[in-house]
Amino acid sequence: QVQLVESGGGLVQAGGSLRLSCAASGRISRVNRMGWWRQAPGPGQPRELVAEISRDETTYYGGSVKGRLTISRDSAKNTVYVQMDSLKPEDTAVYYCKISHTNEFLVESTYWGQGTQVTVSS
C-alpha cells in the first residue's frame, strides 16, 4: 500500500505565495506521474488539474494556473512540490496530491492524498 502525506496549505493574501509538498511512502516500487488537482468550494464543483509531472519531468499545467505555478519532483524522495505564486481568491480550493504507481507485479494504481486547504483572501 502507498500513502501520501501532503503539507504546505494555509491562508494567504492575494498576490502571495505558497509551496505544497506531497511525499509518497509505504510499499513503493515505481512512482510514475505525480501531481496536484484541486476542488473549489461549493456543490458540484469538479476536481480540476493543477499540474502534473512525469518521471522524465515533463510538466503539464491546468489552464487556469499556467504561468503562476511551478511543479517539480524529487524522485529519490518520492516527493512532488508545487510552488504557487501570484495567488488569487479564485485559487481557493482543497488541493489533492495524486500519483500513479506501478507495483512489483506491474499493476498500475492511482493514489490520492486526503487534501490540503488553500485559502486566498482578497
N, CA, C and O atoms as a Tinker XYZ file with bonds, in Angstrom:
   488  protein
     1  N      0.843000   -1.195000    0.000000    73     2
     2  CA     0.000000    0.000000    0.000000    64     1     3
     3  C      0.878000    1.245000    0.000000    63     2     4     5
     4  O      1.970000    1.248000    0.569000    81     3
     5  N      0.396000    2.288000   -0.637000    73     3     6
     6  CA     1.129000    3.550000   -0.741000    64     5     7
     7  C      0.349000    4.633000   -0.004000    63     6     8     9
     8  O     -0.867000    4.752000   -0.152000    81     7
     9  N      1.058000    5.406000    0.777000    73     7    10
    10  CA     0.436000    6.529000    1.489000    64     9    11
    11  C      1.009000    7.836000    0.971000    63    10    12    13
    12  O      2.173000    7.915000    0.579000    81    11
    13  N      0.168000    8.855000    0.978000    73    11    14
    14  CA     0.582000   10.195000    0.557000    64    13    15
    15  C      0.382000   11.158000    1.713000    63    14    16    17
    16  O     -0.680000   11.185000    2.335000    81    15
    17  N      1.399000   11.941000    1.993000    73    15    18
    18  CA     1.318000   12.948000    3.055000    64    17    19
    19  C      1.538000   14.316000    2.425000    63    18    20    21
    20  O      2.601000   14.599000    1.872000    81    19
    21  N      0.514000   15.155000    2.518000    73    19    22
    22  CA     0.554000   16.497000    1.939000    64    21    23
    23  C      0.859000   17.525000    3.018000    63    22    24    25
    24  O      0.516000   17.338000    4.185000    81    23
    25  N      1.503000   18.604000    2.617000    73    23    26
    26  CA     1.751000   19.693000    3.547000    64    25    27
    27  C      1.885000   20.990000    2.767000    63    26    28    29
    28  O      2.108000   20.987000    1.557000    81    27
    29  N      1.745000   22.102000    3.488000    73    27    30
    30  CA     2.005000   23.412000    2.899000    64    29    31
    31  C      0.793000   24.264000    2.628000    63    30    32    33
    32  O      0.942000   25.416000    2.220000    81    31
    33  N     -0.397000   23.751000    2.837000    73    31    34
    34  CA    -1.579000   24.571000    2.612000    64    33    35
    35  C     -1.733000   25.620000    3.703000    63    34    36    37
    36  O     -0.989000   25.625000    4.684000    81    35
    37  N     -2.702000   26.506000    3.523000    73    35    38
    38  CA    -2.953000   27.520000    4.530000    64    37    39
    39  C     -3.663000   28.724000    3.969000    63    38    40    41
    40  O     -4.229000   28.684000    2.877000    81    39
    41  N     -3.623000   29.809000    4.744000    73    39    42
    42  CA    -4.275000   31.061000    4.373000    64    41    43
    43  C     -3.220000   32.058000    3.908000    63    42    44    45
    44  O     -2.192000   32.241000    4.560000    81    43
    45  N     -3.485000   32.695000    2.780000    73    43    46
    46  CA    -2.539000   33.664000    2.237000    64    45    47
    47  C     -3.331000   34.789000    1.587000    63    46    48    49
    48  O     -4.452000   34.582000    1.123000    81    47
    49  N     -2.749000   35.965000    1.557000    73    47    50
    50  CA    -3.405000   37.095000    0.893000    64    49    51
    51  C     -3.196000   37.013000   -0.613000    63    50    52    53
    52  O     -2.240000   36.407000   -1.096000    81    51
    53  N     -4.108000   37.633000   -1.335000    73    51    54
    54  CA    -3.982000   37.681000   -2.790000    64    53    55
    55  C     -2.623000   38.271000   -3.166000    63    54    56    57
    56  O     -2.166000   39.251000   -2.579000    81    55
    57  N     -1.995000   37.648000   -4.160000    73    55    58
    58  CA    -0.664000   38.066000   -4.576000    64    57    59
    59  C      0.456000   37.327000   -3.868000    63    58    60    61
    60  O      1.623000   37.435000   -4.246000    81    59
    61  N      0.092000   36.575000   -2.836000    73    59    62
    62  CA     1.094000   35.849000   -2.071000    64    61    63
    63  C      1.465000   34.519000   -2.696000    63    62    64    65
    64  O      1.038000   34.183000   -3.801000    81    63
    65  N      2.273000   33.772000   -1.955000    73    63    66
    66  CA     2.801000   32.502000   -2.456000    64    65    67
    67  C      2.633000   31.405000   -1.418000    63    66    68    69
    68  O      2.581000   31.659000   -0.215000    81    67
    69  N      2.550000   30.193000   -1.914000    73    67    70
    70  CA     2.551000   29.002000   -1.074000    64    69    71
    71  C      3.295000   27.909000   -1.818000    63    70    72    73
    72  O      3.358000   27.901000   -3.048000    81    71
    73  N      3.855000   26.989000   -1.053000    73    71    74
    74  CA     4.504000   25.818000   -1.642000    64    73    75
    75  C      3.897000   24.580000   -1.010000    63    74    76    77
    76  O      3.946000   24.396000    0.206000    81    75
    77  N      3.323000   23.735000   -1.854000    73    75    78
    78  CA     2.750000   22.485000   -1.390000    64    77    79
    79  C      3.737000   21.348000   -1.635000    63    78    80    81
    80  O      4.464000   21.334000   -2.628000    81    79
    81  N      3.742000   20.400000   -0.706000    73    79    82
    82  CA     4.580000   19.208000   -0.843000    64    81    83
    83  C      3.727000   17.968000   -0.647000    63    82    84    85
    84  O      2.736000   17.980000    0.084000    81    83
    85  N      4.131000   16.910000   -1.309000    73    83    86
    86  CA     3.444000   15.625000   -1.155000    64    85    87
    87  C      4.487000   14.527000   -1.228000    63    86    88    89
    88  O      5.190000   14.384000   -2.228000    81    87
    89  N      4.578000   13.754000   -0.153000    73    87    90
    90  CA     5.554000   12.672000   -0.095000    64    89    91
    91  C      4.836000   11.327000   -0.102000    63    90    92    93
    92  O      3.893000   11.105000    0.658000    81    91
    93  N      5.295000   10.445000   -0.965000    73    91    94
    94  CA     4.751000    9.093000   -1.033000    64    93    95
    95  C      5.631000    8.158000   -0.203000    63    94    96    97
    96  O      6.859000    8.249000   -0.222000    81    95
    97  N      4.971000    7.263000    0.522000    73    95    98
    98  CA     5.716000    6.296000    1.331000    64    97    99
    99  C      4.947000    4.974000    1.342000    63    98   100   101
   100  O      3.837000    4.862000    0.821000    81    99
   101  N      5.584000    3.987000    1.957000    73    99   102
   102  CA     4.954000    2.673000    2.018000    64   101   103
   103  C      5.647000    1.720000    1.066000    63   102   104   105
   104  O      6.866000    1.753000    0.895000    81   103
   105  N      4.843000    0.875000    0.455000    73   103   106
   106  CA     5.393000   -0.161000   -0.417000    64   105   107
   107  C      5.584000    0.427000   -1.825000    63   106   108   109
   108  O      4.779000    0.201000   -2.728000    81   107
   109  N      6.668000    1.182000   -1.976000    73   107   110
   110  CA     6.933000    1.902000   -3.225000    64   109   111
   111  C      7.746000    1.031000   -4.166000    63   110   112   113
   112  O      8.794000    0.508000   -3.787000    81   111
   113  N      7.266000    0.876000   -5.390000    73   111   114
   114  CA     8.062000    0.220000   -6.427000    64   113   115
   115  C      8.482000    1.241000   -7.482000    63   114   116   117
   116  O      9.666000    1.523000   -7.665000    81   115
   117  N      7.487000    1.780000   -8.162000    73   115   118
   118  CA     7.797000    2.740000   -9.221000    64   117   119
   119  C      6.711000    3.812000   -9.237000    63   118   120   121
   120  O      5.543000    3.546000   -9.521000    81   119
   121  N      7.138000    5.027000   -8.925000    73   119   122
   122  CA     6.205000    6.153000   -8.990000    64   121   123
   123  C      6.282000    6.750000  -10.383000    63   122   124   125
   124  O      7.363000    7.110000  -10.849000    81   123
   125  N      5.164000    6.853000  -11.035000    73   123   126
   126  CA     5.114000    7.371000  -12.402000    64   125   127
   127  C      4.773000    8.863000  -12.346000    63   126   128   129
   128  O      5.558000    9.666000  -11.843000    81   127
   129  N      3.620000    9.219000  -12.854000    73   127   130
   130  CA     3.255000   10.622000  -12.835000    64   129   131
   131  C      2.850000   11.041000  -11.426000    63   130   132   133
   132  O      2.218000   10.276000  -10.697000    81   131
   133  N      3.220000   12.260000  -11.052000    73   131   134
   134  CA     2.846000   12.854000   -9.774000    64   133   135
   135  C      2.225000   14.216000  -10.053000    63   134   136   137
   136  O      2.558000   14.874000  -11.039000    81   135
   137  N      1.326000   14.626000   -9.181000    73   135   138
   138  CA     0.764000   15.938000   -9.433000    64   137   139
   139  C     -0.255000   16.391000   -8.425000    63   138   140   141
   140  O     -0.446000   15.781000   -7.373000    81   139
   141  N     -0.907000   17.488000   -8.779000    73   139   142
   142  CA    -1.880000   18.147000   -7.911000    64   141   143
   143  C     -3.149000   18.452000   -8.695000    63   142   144   145
   144  O     -3.110000   18.881000   -9.848000    81   143
   145  N     -4.258000   18.218000   -8.039000    73   143   146
   146  CA    -5.572000   18.594000   -8.547000    64   145   147
   147  C     -6.239000   19.424000   -7.455000    63   146   148   149
   148  O     -5.797000   19.409000   -6.306000    81   147
   149  N     -7.287000   20.140000   -7.804000    73   147   150
   150  CA    -7.966000   20.942000   -6.790000    64   149   151
   151  C     -9.470000   20.926000   -7.014000    63   150   152   153
   152  O     -9.966000   20.692000   -8.116000    81   151
   153  N    -10.174000   21.188000   -5.911000    73   151   154
   154  CA   -11.628000   21.244000   -5.955000    64   153   155
   155  C    -12.082000   22.482000   -5.202000    63   154   156   157
   156  O    -11.870000   22.605000   -3.995000    81   155
   157  N    -12.706000   23.388000   -5.923000    73   155   158
   158  CA   -13.171000   24.637000   -5.333000    64   157   159
   159  C    -14.381000   24.376000   -4.448000    63   158   160   161
   160  O    -15.071000   23.370000   -4.617000    81   159
   161  N    -14.644000   25.283000   -3.500000    73   159   162
   162  CA   -15.812000   25.093000   -2.631000    64   161   163
   163  C    -17.114000   25.237000   -3.398000    63   162   164   165
   164  O    -17.177000   25.909000   -4.427000    81   163
   165  N    -18.159000   24.589000   -2.877000    73   163   166
   166  CA   -19.471000   24.675000   -3.495000    64   165   167
   167  C    -19.892000   23.344000   -4.061000    63   166   168   169
   168  O    -19.060000   22.535000   -4.471000    81   167
   169  N    -21.205000   23.120000   -4.080000    73   167   170
   170  CA   -21.710000   21.836000   -4.577000    64   169   171
   171  C    -21.457000   21.675000   -6.070000    63   170   172   173
   172  O    -21.568000   22.628000   -6.840000    81   171
   173  N    -21.117000   20.454000   -6.463000    73   171   174
   174  CA   -20.960000   20.138000   -7.873000    64   173   175
   175  C    -19.693000   20.632000   -8.530000    63   174   176   177
   176  O    -19.544000   20.536000   -9.749000    81   175
   177  N    -18.768000   21.165000   -7.729000    73   175   178
   178  CA   -17.523000   21.654000   -8.329000    64   177   179
   179  C    -16.665000   20.468000   -8.750000    63   178   180   181
   180  O    -16.455000   19.549000   -7.959000    81   179
   181  N    -16.174000   20.474000   -9.964000    73   179   182
   182  CA   -15.340000   19.345000  -10.400000    64   181   183
   183  C    -13.935000   19.451000   -9.826000    63   182   184   185
   184  O    -13.482000   20.524000   -9.427000    81   183
   185  N    -13.271000   18.328000   -9.796000    73   183   186
   186  CA   -11.851000   18.341000   -9.435000    64   185   187
   187  C    -11.087000   18.637000  -10.726000    63   186   188   189
   188  O    -11.274000   17.955000  -11.734000    81   187
   189  N    -10.233000   19.648000  -10.690000    73   187   190
   190  CA    -9.538000   20.065000  -11.905000    64   189   191
   191  C     -8.029000   19.949000  -11.747000    63   190   192   193
   192  O     -7.481000   20.041000  -10.648000    81   191
   193  N     -7.381000   19.743000  -12.888000    73   191   194
   194  CA    -5.933000   19.620000  -12.904000    64   193   195
   195  C     -5.270000   20.948000  -12.531000    63   194   196   197
   196  O     -5.614000   22.006000  -13.059000    81   195
   197  N     -4.318000   20.860000  -11.613000    73   195   198
   198  CA    -3.443000   21.997000  -11.321000    64   197   199
   199  C     -2.151000   21.816000  -12.114000    63   198   200   201
   200  O     -1.808000   22.642000  -12.960000    81   199
   201  N     -1.451000   20.741000  -11.834000    73   199   202
   202  CA    -0.202000   20.453000  -12.542000    64   201   203
   203  C      0.196000   19.012000  -12.287000    63   202   204   205
   204  O     -0.093000   18.455000  -11.228000    81   203
   205  N      0.862000   18.411000  -13.267000    73   203   206
   206  CA     1.420000   17.074000  -13.117000    64   205   207
   207  C      2.798000   17.031000  -13.743000    63   206   208   209
   208  O      3.137000   17.836000  -14.611000    81   207
   209  N      3.590000   16.061000  -13.278000    73   207   210
   210  CA     4.951000   15.906000  -13.775000    64   209   211
   211  C      5.228000   14.423000  -13.932000    63   210   212   213
   212  O      4.934000   13.624000  -13.042000    81   211
   213  N      5.799000   14.062000  -15.079000    73   211   214
   214  CA     6.068000   12.662000  -15.359000    64   213   215
   215  C      7.432000   12.261000  -14.803000    63   214   216   217
   216  O      8.154000   13.082000  -14.238000    81   215
   217  N      7.770000   10.985000  -14.976000    73   215   218
   218  CA     9.066000   10.511000  -14.486000    64   217   219
   219  C     10.223000   11.208000  -15.189000    63   218   220   221
   220  O     11.272000   11.430000  -14.584000    81   219
   221  N     10.043000   11.554000  -16.463000    73   219   222
   222  CA    11.119000   12.252000  -17.177000    64   221   223
   223  C     11.021000   13.766000  -17.002000    63   222   224   225
   224  O     11.699000   14.534000  -17.685000    81   223
   225  N     10.149000   14.181000  -16.059000    73   223   226
   226  CA     9.985000   15.582000  -15.661000    64   225   227
   227  C      9.343000   16.447000  -16.732000    63   226   228   229
   228  O      9.529000   17.663000  -16.756000    81   227
   229  N      8.592000   15.816000  -17.609000    73   227   230
   230  CA     7.713000   16.593000  -18.477000    64   229   231
   231  C      6.580000   17.130000  -17.617000    63   230   232   233
   232  O      6.016000   16.398000  -16.803000    81   231
   233  N      6.245000   18.400000  -17.791000    73   231   234
   234  CA     5.228000   19.026000  -16.938000    64   233   235
   235  C      3.957000   19.335000  -17.721000    63   234   236   237
   236  O      3.989000   19.586000  -18.926000    81   235
   237  N      2.852000   19.310000  -17.010000    73   235   238
   238  CA     1.535000   19.595000  -17.580000    64   237   239
   239  C      0.828000   20.535000  -16.604000    63   238   240   241
   240  O      0.793000   20.275000  -15.402000    81   239
   241  N      0.270000   21.619000  -17.122000    73   239   242
   242  CA    -0.383000   22.602000  -16.266000    64   241   243
   243  C     -1.833000   22.823000  -16.698000    63   242   244   245
   244  O     -2.158000   22.821000  -17.885000    81   243
   245  N     -2.692000   23.014000  -15.691000    73   243   246
   246  CA    -4.056000   23.389000  -15.988000    64   245   247
   247  C     -4.106000   24.816000  -16.515000    63   246   248   249
   248  O     -3.245000   25.642000  -16.211000    81   247
   249  N     -5.135000   25.086000  -17.314000    73   247   250
   250  CA    -5.196000   26.379000  -17.975000    64   249   251
   251  C     -5.306000   27.558000  -17.031000    63   250   252   253
   252  O     -4.780000   28.633000  -17.318000    81   251
   253  N     -5.983000   27.371000  -15.908000    73   251   254
   254  CA    -6.241000   28.497000  -15.026000    64   253   255
   255  C     -5.029000   28.886000  -14.180000    63   254   256   257
   256  O     -5.034000   29.953000  -13.565000    81   255
   257  N     -4.002000   28.056000  -14.134000    73   255   258
   258  CA    -2.860000   28.346000  -13.272000    64   257   259
   259  C     -1.563000   28.531000  -14.057000    63   258   260   261
   260  O     -0.527000   28.870000  -13.485000    81   259
   261  N     -1.624000   28.310000  -15.353000    73   259   262
   262  CA    -0.409000   28.357000  -16.156000    64   261   263
   263  C      0.278000   29.698000  -15.996000    63   262   264   265
   264  O     -0.365000   30.746000  -16.049000    81   263
   265  N      1.586000   29.660000  -15.801000    73   263   266
   266  CA     2.369000   30.883000  -15.667000    64   265   267
   267  C      2.532000   31.340000  -14.234000    63   266   268   269
   268  O      3.372000   32.193000  -13.946000    81   267
   269  N      1.742000   30.787000  -13.335000    73   267   270
   270  CA     1.812000   31.212000  -11.934000    64   269   271
   271  C      2.304000   30.087000  -11.024000    63   270   272   273
   272  O      2.621000   30.328000   -9.859000    81   271
   273  N      2.368000   28.873000  -11.542000    73   271   274
   274  CA     2.772000   27.724000  -10.735000    64   273   275
   275  C      3.961000   27.027000  -11.378000    63   274   276   277
   276  O      4.139000   27.045000  -12.596000    81   275
   277  N      4.769000   26.411000  -10.519000    73   275   278
   278  CA     5.876000   25.588000  -10.990000    64   277   279
   279  C      5.852000   24.275000  -10.231000    63   278   280   281
   280  O      5.916000   24.255000   -9.002000    81   279
   281  N      5.760000   23.176000  -10.974000    73   279   282
   282  CA     5.767000   21.854000  -10.344000    64   281   283
   283  C      7.150000   21.247000  -10.497000    63   282   284   285
   284  O      7.817000   21.451000  -11.512000    81   283
   285  N      7.580000   20.500000   -9.487000    73   283   286
   286  CA     8.867000   19.815000   -9.541000    64   285   287
   287  C      8.757000   18.539000   -8.712000    63   286   288   289
   288  O      7.806000   18.357000   -7.952000    81   287
   289  N      9.730000   17.672000   -8.868000    73   287   290
   290  CA     9.721000   16.435000   -8.089000    64   289   291
   291  C     11.133000   16.056000   -7.703000    63   290   292   293
   292  O     12.103000   16.391000   -8.384000    81   291
   293  N     11.220000   15.346000   -6.592000    73   291   294
   294  CA    12.466000   14.728000   -6.155000    64   293   295
   295  C     12.187000   13.227000   -6.158000    63   294   296   297
   296  O     11.603000   12.689000   -5.217000    81   295
   297  N     12.607000   12.570000   -7.216000    73   295   298
   298  CA    12.265000   11.159000   -7.366000    64   297   299
   299  C     12.955000   10.292000   -6.316000    63   298   300   301
   300  O     12.433000    9.244000   -5.936000    81   299
   301  N     14.116000   10.719000   -5.849000    73   299   302
   302  CA    14.809000    9.944000   -4.810000    64   301   303
   303  C     14.011000    9.945000   -3.508000    63   302   304   305
   304  O     14.101000    9.007000   -2.715000    81   303
   305  N     13.236000   10.996000   -3.294000    73   303   306
   306  CA    12.422000   11.106000   -2.079000    64   305   307
   307  C     10.947000   10.814000   -2.351000    63   306   308   309
   308  O     10.122000   10.891000   -1.441000    81   307
   309  N     10.619000   10.485000   -3.579000    73   307   310
   310  CA     9.215000   10.245000   -3.952000    64   309   311
   311  C      8.321000   11.400000   -3.516000    63   310   312   313
   312  O      7.242000   11.200000   -2.959000    81   311
   313  N      8.788000   12.590000   -3.780000    73   311   314
   314  CA     8.089000   13.795000   -3.332000    64   313   315
   315  C      7.854000   14.725000   -4.514000    63   314   316   317
   316  O      8.712000   14.888000   -5.381000    81   315
   317  N      6.678000   15.326000   -4.527000    73   315   318
   318  CA     6.336000   16.305000   -5.558000    64   317   319
   319  C      6.023000   17.631000   -4.866000    63   318   320   321
   320  O      5.435000   17.665000   -3.785000    81   319
   321  N      6.426000   18.710000   -5.513000    73   319   322
   322  CA     6.229000   20.053000   -4.975000    64   321   323
   323  C      5.492000   20.897000   -6.012000    63   322   324   325
   324  O      5.604000   20.662000   -7.216000    81   323
   325  N      4.747000   21.870000   -5.530000    73   323   326
   326  CA     4.223000   22.883000   -6.431000    64   325   327
   327  C      4.384000   24.244000   -5.756000    63   326   328   329
   328  O      3.881000   24.479000   -4.658000    81   327
   329  N      5.080000   25.107000   -6.428000    73   327   330
   330  CA     5.278000   26.486000   -5.976000    64   329   331
   331  C      4.191000   27.329000   -6.627000    63   330   332   333
   332  O      4.093000   27.395000   -7.853000    81   331
   333  N      3.382000   27.969000   -5.802000    73   331   334
   334  CA     2.269000   28.757000   -6.315000    64   333   335
   335  C      2.515000   30.231000   -5.998000    63   334   336   337
   336  O      2.626000   30.608000   -4.831000    81   335
   337  N      2.597000   31.040000   -7.011000    73   335   338
   338  CA     2.842000   32.471000   -6.863000    64   337   339
   339  C      1.665000   33.268000   -7.417000    63   338   340   341
   340  O      0.817000   32.742000   -8.139000    81   339
   341  N      1.637000   34.547000   -7.061000    73   339   342
   342  CA     0.578000   35.450000   -7.544000    64   341   343
   343  C     -0.806000   34.833000   -7.337000    63   342   344   345
   344  O     -1.643000   34.825000   -8.239000    81   343
   345  N     -1.018000   34.324000   -6.140000    73   343   346
   346  CA    -2.274000   33.627000   -5.860000    64   345   347
   347  C     -3.456000   34.590000   -5.912000    63   346   348   349
   348  O     -3.348000   35.765000   -5.559000    81   347
   349  N     -4.586000   34.054000   -6.364000    73   347   350
   350  CA    -5.821000   34.819000   -6.497000    64   349   351
   351  C     -6.908000   34.189000   -5.624000    63   350   352   353
   352  O     -6.837000   33.002000   -5.306000    81   351
   353  N     -7.905000   34.973000   -5.240000    73   351   354
   354  CA    -9.000000   34.377000   -4.448000    64   353   355
   355  C     -9.634000   33.169000   -5.128000    63   354   356   357
   356  O    -10.085000   32.244000   -4.452000    81   355
   357  N     -9.673000   33.168000   -6.449000    73   355   358
   358  CA   -10.274000   32.023000   -7.157000    64   357   359
   359  C     -9.403000   30.770000   -7.111000    63   358   360   361
   360  O     -9.818000   29.709000   -7.579000    81   359
   361  N     -8.207000   30.885000   -6.554000    73   359   362
   362  CA    -7.375000   29.699000   -6.330000    64   361   363
   363  C     -7.770000   28.977000   -5.039000    63   362   364   365
   364  O     -7.254000   27.897000   -4.749000    81   363
   365  N     -8.666000   29.559000   -4.280000    73   363   366
   366  CA    -9.132000   28.925000   -3.048000    64   365   367
   367  C     -9.778000   27.585000   -3.366000    63   366   368   369
   368  O    -10.704000   27.504000   -4.173000    81   367
   369  N     -9.281000   26.541000   -2.725000    73   367   370
   370  CA    -9.749000   25.184000   -3.012000    64   369   371
   371  C     -9.069000   24.211000   -2.062000    63   370   372   373
   372  O     -8.141000   24.566000   -1.335000    81   371
   373  N     -9.550000   22.985000   -2.086000    73   371   374
   374  CA    -8.811000   21.885000   -1.467000    64   373   375
   375  C     -7.911000   21.301000   -2.558000    63   374   376   377
   376  O     -8.374000   20.951000   -3.643000    81   375
   377  N     -6.638000   21.205000   -2.251000    73   375   378
   378  CA    -5.655000   20.710000   -3.211000    64   377   379
   379  C     -5.311000   19.261000   -2.857000    63   378   380   381
   380  O     -4.976000   18.941000   -1.716000    81   379
   381  N     -5.404000   18.403000   -3.864000    73   379   382
   382  CA    -5.173000   16.972000   -3.674000    64   381   383
   383  C     -3.943000   16.522000   -4.445000    63   382   384   385
   384  O     -3.767000   16.845000   -5.619000    81   383
   385  N     -3.108000   15.777000   -3.761000    73   383   386
   386  CA    -1.976000   15.140000   -4.407000    64   385   387
   387  C     -2.463000   13.862000   -5.083000    63   386   388   389
   388  O     -3.322000   13.156000   -4.556000    81   387
   389  N     -1.907000   13.579000   -6.244000    73   387   390
   390  CA    -2.274000   12.358000   -6.978000    64   389   391
   391  C     -1.007000   11.754000   -7.570000    63   390   392   393
   392  O     -0.179000   12.463000   -8.142000    81   391
   393  N     -0.863000   10.436000   -7.428000    73   391   394
   394  CA     0.258000    9.765000   -8.088000    64   393   395
   395  C     -0.249000    8.522000   -8.798000    63   394   396   397
   396  O     -1.265000    7.936000   -8.424000    81   395
   397  N      0.474000    8.142000   -9.817000    73   395   398
   398  CA     0.271000    6.827000  -10.421000    64   397   399
   399  C      1.491000    5.984000  -10.074000    63   398   400   401
   400  O      2.625000    6.460000  -10.115000    81   399
   401  N      1.241000    4.738000   -9.735000    73   399   402
   402  CA     2.282000    3.872000   -9.195000    64   401   403
   403  C      2.183000    2.493000   -9.820000    63   402   404   405
   404  O      1.086000    1.959000   -9.987000    81   403
   405  N      3.306000    1.925000  -10.159000    73   403   406
   406  CA     3.342000    0.561000  -10.670000    64   405   407
   407  C      4.002000   -0.324000   -9.628000    63   406   408   409
   408  O      5.123000   -0.050000   -9.198000    81   407
   409  N      3.311000   -1.389000   -9.218000    73   407   410
   410  CA     3.880000   -2.236000   -8.169000    64   409   411
   411  C      4.771000   -3.333000   -8.767000    63   410   412   413
   412  O      5.022000   -3.365000   -9.971000    81   411
   413  N      5.235000   -4.220000   -7.899000    73   411   414
   414  CA     6.179000   -5.252000   -8.315000    64   413   415
   415  C      5.550000   -6.269000   -9.263000    63   414   416   417
   416  O      6.262000   -7.034000   -9.914000    81   415
   417  N      4.230000   -6.282000   -9.344000    73   415   418
   418  CA     3.531000   -7.172000  -10.269000    64   417   419
   419  C      3.120000   -6.432000  -11.546000    63   418   420   421
   420  O      2.340000   -6.938000  -12.353000    81   419
   421  N      3.654000   -5.242000  -11.703000    73   419   422
   422  CA     3.408000   -4.407000  -12.879000    64   421   423
   423  C      1.951000   -3.968000  -12.978000    63   422   424   425
   424  O      1.444000   -3.715000  -14.071000    81   423
   425  N      1.289000   -3.880000  -11.843000    73   423   426
   426  CA    -0.069000   -3.365000  -11.795000    64   425   427
   427  C      0.002000   -1.876000  -11.481000    63   426   428   429
   428  O      0.631000   -1.463000  -10.506000    81   427
   429  N     -0.648000   -1.083000  -12.317000    73   427   430
   430  CA    -0.621000    0.365000  -12.100000    64   429   431
   431  C     -1.858000    0.792000  -11.326000    63   430   432   433
   432  O     -2.973000    0.372000  -11.636000    81   431
   433  N     -1.649000    1.635000  -10.313000    73   431   434
   434  CA    -2.745000    2.138000   -9.495000    64   433   435
   435  C     -2.615000    3.637000   -9.331000    63   434   436   437
   436  O     -1.528000    4.197000   -9.472000    81   435
   437  N     -3.715000    4.275000   -9.036000    73   435   438
   438  CA    -3.736000    5.708000   -8.747000    64   437   439
   439  C     -4.037000    5.919000   -7.273000    63   438   440   441
   440  O     -4.935000    5.293000   -6.711000    81   439
   441  N     -3.273000    6.809000   -6.658000    73   439   442
   442  CA    -3.469000    7.123000   -5.248000    64   441   443
   443  C     -3.720000    8.619000   -5.105000    63   442   444   445
   444  O     -3.123000    9.435000   -5.808000    81   443
   445  N     -4.608000    8.961000   -4.189000    73   443   446
   446  CA    -4.928000   10.351000   -3.884000    64   445   447
   447  C     -4.599000   10.638000   -2.427000    63   446   448   449
   448  O     -4.772000    9.786000   -1.556000    81   447
   449  N     -4.124000   11.849000   -2.177000    73   447   450
   450  CA    -3.958000   12.301000   -0.815000    64   449   451
   451  C     -5.285000   12.747000   -0.231000    63   450   452   453
   452  O     -6.303000   12.756000   -0.923000    81   451
   453  N     -5.275000   13.115000    1.031000    73   451   454
   454  CA    -6.512000   13.498000    1.716000    64   453   455
   455  C     -6.902000   14.943000    1.434000    63   454   456   457
   456  O     -8.030000   15.353000    1.711000    81   455
   457  N     -5.982000   15.702000    0.890000    73   455   458
   458  CA    -6.296000   17.086000    0.538000    64   457   459
   459  C     -5.762000   18.065000    1.564000    63   458   460   461
   460  O     -5.716000   17.777000    2.760000    81   459
   461  N     -5.363000   19.217000    1.077000    73   459   462
   462  CA    -4.916000   20.301000    1.950000    64   461   463
   463  C     -5.602000   21.591000    1.502000    63   462   464   465
   464  O     -5.660000   21.893000    0.310000    81   463
   465  N     -6.113000   22.335000    2.458000    73   463   466
   466  CA    -6.888000   23.531000    2.143000    64   465   467
   467  C     -5.970000   24.702000    1.822000    63   466   468   469
   468  O     -5.024000   24.984000    2.558000    81   467
   469  N     -6.256000   25.371000    0.729000    73   467   470
   470  CA    -5.596000   26.632000    0.379000    64   469   471
   471  C     -6.686000   27.697000    0.302000    63   470   472   473
   472  O     -7.652000   27.562000   -0.448000    81   471
   473  N     -6.514000   28.754000    1.089000    73   471   474
   474  CA    -7.475000   29.852000    1.092000    64   473   475
   475  C     -6.741000   31.144000    0.770000    63   474   476   477
   476  O     -5.765000   31.495000    1.433000    81   475
   477  N     -7.212000   31.846000   -0.245000    73   475   478
   478  CA    -6.600000   33.102000   -0.662000    64   477   479
   479  C     -7.598000   34.228000   -0.387000    63   478   480   481
   480  O     -8.691000   34.258000   -0.951000    81   479
   481  N     -7.206000   35.139000    0.476000    73   479   482
   482  CA    -8.101000   36.240000    0.829000    64   481   483
   483  C     -7.834000   37.443000   -0.072000    63   482   484   485
   484  O     -6.710000   37.668000   -0.519000    81   483
   485  N     -8.880000   38.199000   -0.323000    73   483   486
   486  CA    -8.744000   39.363000   -1.212000    64   485   487
   487  C     -8.362000   40.613000   -0.431000    63   486   488
   488  O     -8.206000   41.684000   -1.018000    81   487
